[in-house]
């Protein structure tokens, strides 16, 4: 399983958002071995970011992370920087390498 987020950042707050996302991912990462966190910035809309994380062991691991104090603190810190946020959870269907 994988998670993603579409982050629409308030204009002018992009650098602050990137820094806060990095700090938050660094804090959560040691508790989630094997889960890789990535942040992408839209090259045509610099205020739009997409985060990807995974692979997760199962849905319960995702739910536990989202219920954690660290995640709640991260989301509280991010709120003032955002116009909107859309989280999603995905299950792999096809993989070609």
C-alpha positions, -999 to 999 in steps of 0.1 A, spaced: 0 0 0 10 36 -7 -2 69 5 -2 102 -13 -11 138 -6 -19 167 -29 -8 198 -11 -20 232 -25 2 257 -7 -7 293 -1 13 315 -25 45 327 -10 46 299 16 63 273 -6 97 274 11 82 273 46 60 243 35 90 224 21 110 229 53 81 219 75 74 188 54 111 178 56 112 182 94 80 163 98 91 134 75 125 133 94 106 129 127 83 102 115 107 82 95 126 64 123 93 49 136 84 36 101 113 15 88 109 5 52 86 34 44 101 59 20 87 95 20 90 116 -11 79 152 -19 74 164 -55 68 200 -67 47 206 -98 70 222 -123 41 241 -139 24 252 -107 50 259 -80 24 260 -53 12 224 -59 31 195 -43 25 158 -42 38 135 -15 42 98 -18 50 73 10 54 36 10 54 8 9 32 3 40 27 -32 55 -11 -28 57 -39 -4 63 -36 -7 100 0 8 99 -13 37 79 -42 43 103 -18 41 133 5 66 117 -24 90 110 -37 87 145 -2 93 160 6 125 179 35 132 155 12 131 125 -14 153 142 13 178 151 26 178 115 -9 185 101 -14 213 127 19 229 117 10 226 79 -25 240 81 -15 277 81 6 271 50 -21 254 29 -51 263 7 -60 226 6 -49 191 12 -62 158 -3 -49 125 11 -53 92 -6 -44 55 0 -36 32 -29 -32 -5 -34 -8 -17 -62 -26 -32 -91 1 -36 -118 39 -32 -116 62 -33 -146 99 -28 -144 
